[in-house]
């Protein structure tokens, strides 16, 4: 009987701990959902600004999906070449160049999105926005993105 209670307590602890991390501390963590609502409130955005920013965000997300998919296809192509019986270093170097171009396109898209967001904001809002962004405080150093790659710009 005690074993059953112990197991129940462990399971509940795991579930409660997982949900608290998902929400952040007291529901006010810096997760994706909270960050958008919190920054919108802090910036005191007009309805027009909210609409424009939501459109920019959606367009950027769609573009990033395409750019990441292109990069993943290049990774697959590289893996095929490496695993093939006819190892060709020059083809692999060529693929590495494609990967660099693809990564550069992702970084350019992020920078362009940041620029587009700043155009929607007034000077005071821009200051708040830039102060909260990780690259403004050099907080990105050492952080990891999904897949284990270093985060350069977010």
C-alpha positions as a Markdown table, in Angstrom:
| # | Residue | x | y | z |
|---|---|---|---|---|
| 1 | Unk | 0.0 | 0.0 | 0.0 |
| 2 | Unk | 2.8 | 2.4 | 0.9 |
| 3 | Unk | 4.5 | 1.6 | -2.4 |
| 4 | Unk | 1.4 | 2.6 | -4.3 |
| 5 | Unk | 1.2 | 6.0 | -2.4 |
| 6 | Unk | 4.9 | 6.6 | -3.0 |
| 7 | Unk | 4.5 | 5.9 | -6.7 |
| 8 | Unk | 1.4 | 8.2 | -6.9 |
| 9 | Unk | 3.3 | 11.0 | -5.2 |
| 10 | Unk | 6.3 | 10.6 | -7.6 |
| 11 | Unk | 4.0 | 10.7 | -10.6 |
| 12 | Unk | 2.2 | 13.8 | -9.3 |
| 13 | Unk | 5.4 | 15.5 | -8.5 |
| 14 | Unk | 6.7 | 15.0 | -12.0 |
| 15 | Unk | 3.5 | 16.2 | -13.6 |
| 16 | Unk | 3.3 | 19.3 | -11.4 |
| 17 | Unk | 7.0 | 20.1 | -11.9 |
| 18 | Unk | 6.7 | 19.8 | -15.7 |
| 19 | Unk | 3.6 | 22.1 | -15.8 |
| 20 | Unk | 5.3 | 24.7 | -13.6 |
| 21 | Unk | 8.3 | 24.8 | -15.9 |
| 22 | Unk | 6.0 | 25.1 | -19.0 |
| 23 | Unk | 4.3 | 28.2 | -17.4 |
| 24 | Unk | 7.4 | 29.7 | -15.9 |
| 25 | Unk | 7.4 | 30.7 | -12.2 |
| 26 | Unk | 3.9 | 31.6 | -11.1 |
| 27 | Unk | 2.8 | 31.7 | -14.8 |
| 28 | Unk | 5.1 | 34.6 | -15.5 |
| 29 | Unk | 8.1 | 33.0 | -17.1 |
| 30 | Unk | 9.8 | 34.1 | -20.2 |
| 31 | Unk | 8.2 | 31.4 | -22.3 |
| 32 | Unk | 6.9 | 32.2 | -25.8 |
| 33 | Unk | 3.3 | 33.1 | -24.8 |
| 34 | Unk | 4.2 | 35.2 | -21.8 |
| 35 | Unk | 6.9 | 37.1 | -23.6 |
| 36 | Unk | 4.6 | 38.3 | -26.3 |
| 37 | Unk | 1.8 | 39.4 | -23.9 |
| 38 | Unk | 4.3 | 41.0 | -21.5 |
| 39 | Unk | 6.2 | 42.9 | -24.1 |
| 40 | Unk | 3.0 | 44.1 | -25.7 |
| 41 | Unk | 1.8 | 45.4 | -22.4 |
| 42 | Unk | 5.1 | 47.0 | -21.6 |
| 43 | Unk | 5.3 | 48.7 | -25.0 |
| 44 | Unk | 1.7 | 50.0 | -24.7 |
| 45 | Unk | 1.0 | 49.1 | -28.3 |
| 46 | Unk | -1.9 | 50.6 | -30.2 |
| 47 | Unk | -4.3 | 48.2 | -31.9 |
| 48 | Unk | -2.8 | 49.2 | -35.3 |
| 49 | Unk | 0.7 | 48.3 | -34.0 |
| 50 | Unk | -0.5 | 45.0 | -32.6 |
| 51 | Unk | -2.0 | 44.1 | -35.9 |
| 52 | Unk | 1.1 | 45.0 | -37.9 |
| 53 | Unk | 3.4 | 43.2 | -35.5 |
| 54 | Unk | 1.2 | 40.1 | -35.6 |
| 55 | Unk | 1.3 | 40.1 | -39.4 |
| 56 | Unk | 5.1 | 40.6 | -39.4 |
| 57 | Unk | 5.5 | 37.8 | -36.9 |
| 58 | Unk | 3.4 | 35.4 | -39.0 |
| 59 | Unk | 5.2 | 36.2 | -42.2 |
| 60 | Unk | 8.5 | 35.8 | -40.5 |
| 61 | Unk | 7.6 | 32.4 | -39.0 |
| 62 | Unk | 6.5 | 31.1 | -42.4 |
| 63 | Unk | 9.7 | 32.4 | -44.1 |
| 64 | Unk | 11.8 | 30.7 | -41.3 |
| 65 | Unk | 10.0 | 27.4 | -41.8 |
| 66 | Unk | 11.0 | 27.5 | -45.5 |
| 67 | Unk | 14.6 | 28.6 | -44.8 |
| 68 | Unk | 15.1 | 25.9 | -42.2 |
| 69 | Unk | 13.5 | 23.3 | -44.5 |
| 70 | Unk | 16.0 | 24.3 | -47.3 |
| 71 | Unk | 18.9 | 24.0 | -44.9 |
| 72 | Unk | 17.7 | 20.6 | -43.7 |
| 73 | Unk | 17.5 | 19.4 | -47.3 |
| 74 | Unk | 21.1 | 20.5 | -47.8 |
| 75 | Unk | 22.1 | 18.5 | -44.6 |
| 76 | Unk | 20.4 | 15.4 | -46.0 |
| 77 | Unk | 22.2 | 15.9 | -49.4 |
| 78 | Unk | 25.5 | 16.2 | -47.5 |
| 79 | Unk | 24.8 | 13.1 | -45.4 |
| 80 | Unk | 24.0 | 11.1 | -48.6 |
| 81 | Unk | 27.3 | 12.2 | -50.2 |
| 82 | Unk | 29.3 | 11.3 | -47.1 |
| 83 | Unk | 27.7 | 7.9 | -46.8 |
| 84 | Unk | 28.0 | 7.1 | -50.5 |
| 85 | Unk | 30.6 | 4.7 | -51.9 |
| 86 | Unk | 32.0 | 7.4 | -54.1 |
| 87 | Unk | 33.4 | 9.9 | -51.6 |
| 88 | Unk | 34.0 | 13.2 | -53.4 |
| 89 | Unk | 35.5 | 15.9 | -51.2 |
| 90 | Unk | 34.9 | 18.7 | -53.8 |
| 91 | Unk | 31.1 | 17.9 | -53.8 |
| 92 | Unk | 31.1 | 17.9 | -50.0 |
| 93 | Unk | 32.9 | 21.3 | -50.0 |
| 94 | Unk | 30.3 | 22.6 | -52.4 |
| 95 | Unk | 27.5 | 21.4 | -50.1 |
| 96 | Unk | 29.2 | 23.1 | -47.2 |
| 97 | Unk | 29.2 | 26.4 | -49.2 |
| 98 | Unk | 25.4 | 25.9 | -49.7 |
| 99 | Unk | 25.0 | 25.3 | -46.0 |
| 100 | Unk | 26.8 | 28.6 | -45.2 |
| 101 | Unk | 24.6 | 30.5 | -47.7 |
| 102 | Unk | 21.5 | 28.9 | -46.2 |
| 103 | Unk | 22.6 | 29.8 | -42.7 |
| 104 | Unk | 23.4 | 33.4 | -43.9 |
| 105 | Unk | 19.9 | 33.6 | -45.3 |
| 106 | Unk | 18.4 | 32.7 | -42.0 |
| 107 | Unk | 20.5 | 35.3 | -40.2 |
| 108 | Unk | 19.5 | 37.9 | -42.8 |
| 109 | Unk | 15.8 | 37.1 | -42.4 |
| 110 | Unk | 16.1 | 37.5 | -38.6 |
| 111 | Unk | 17.8 | 40.9 | -38.9 |
| 112 | Unk | 15.3 | 42.0 | -41.5 |
| 113 | Unk | 12.5 | 41.0 | -39.2 |
| 114 | Unk | 14.0 | 42.9 | -36.4 |
| 115 | Unk | 14.3 | 46.0 | -38.6 |
| 116 | Unk | 10.7 | 45.6 | -39.7 |
| 117 | Unk | 9.5 | 45.4 | -36.1 |
| 118 | Unk | 11.5 | 48.5 | -35.1 |
| 119 | Unk | 9.9 | 50.4 | -38.0 |
| 120 | Unk | 6.4 | 49.8 | -36.4 |
| 121 | Unk | 7.5 | 51.1 | -33.0 |
| 122 | Unk | 8.0 | 54.7 | -31.9 |
| 123 | Unk | 11.4 | 55.8 | -30.3 |
| 124 | Unk | 10.3 | 55.0 | -26.7 |
| 125 | Unk | 9.0 | 51.6 | -27.7 |
| 126 | Unk | 12.2 | 50.9 | -29.7 |
| 127 | Unk | 14.3 | 51.5 | -26.6 |
| 128 | Unk | 12.2 | 49.2 | -24.5 |
| 129 | Unk | 12.2 | 46.5 | -27.2 |
| 130 | Unk | 16.0 | 46.7 | -27.7 |
| 131 | Unk | 16.6 | 46.6 | -23.9 |
| 132 | Unk | 14.6 | 43.4 | -23.6 |
| 133 | Unk | 16.2 | 41.6 | -26.5 |
| 134 | Unk | 19.0 | 39.1 | -25.6 |
| 135 | Unk | 21.5 | 40.5 | -28.1 |
| 136 | Unk | 21.2 | 43.9 | -26.6 |
| 137 | Unk | 22.6 | 42.6 | -23.3 |
| 138 | Unk | 24.9 | 39.9 | -24.8 |
| 139 | Unk | 22.8 | 37.2 | -23.0 |
| 140 | Unk | 22.9 | 34.9 | -26.0 |
| 141 | Unk | 26.5 | 33.8 | -25.4 |
| 142 | Unk | 26.5 | 30.1 | -24.4 |
| 143 | Unk | 22.8 | 29.6 | -24.8 |
| 144 | Unk | 21.7 | 26.7 | -26.9 |
| 145 | Unk | 19.0 | 26.4 | -29.5 |
| 146 | Unk | 17.1 | 23.3 | -30.4 |
| 147 | Unk | 19.4 | 20.9 | -32.0 |
| 148 | Unk | 22.4 | 22.0 | -29.9 |
| 149 | Unk | 23.6 | 24.8 | -32.1 |
| 150 | Unk | 24.7 | 28.0 | -30.5 |
| 151 | Unk | 22.2 | 30.8 | -30.5 |
| 152 | Unk | 23.6 | 33.8 | -32.5 |
| 153 | Unk | 20.5 | 36.0 | -32.8 |
| 154 | Unk | 17.0 | 35.3 | -31.6 |
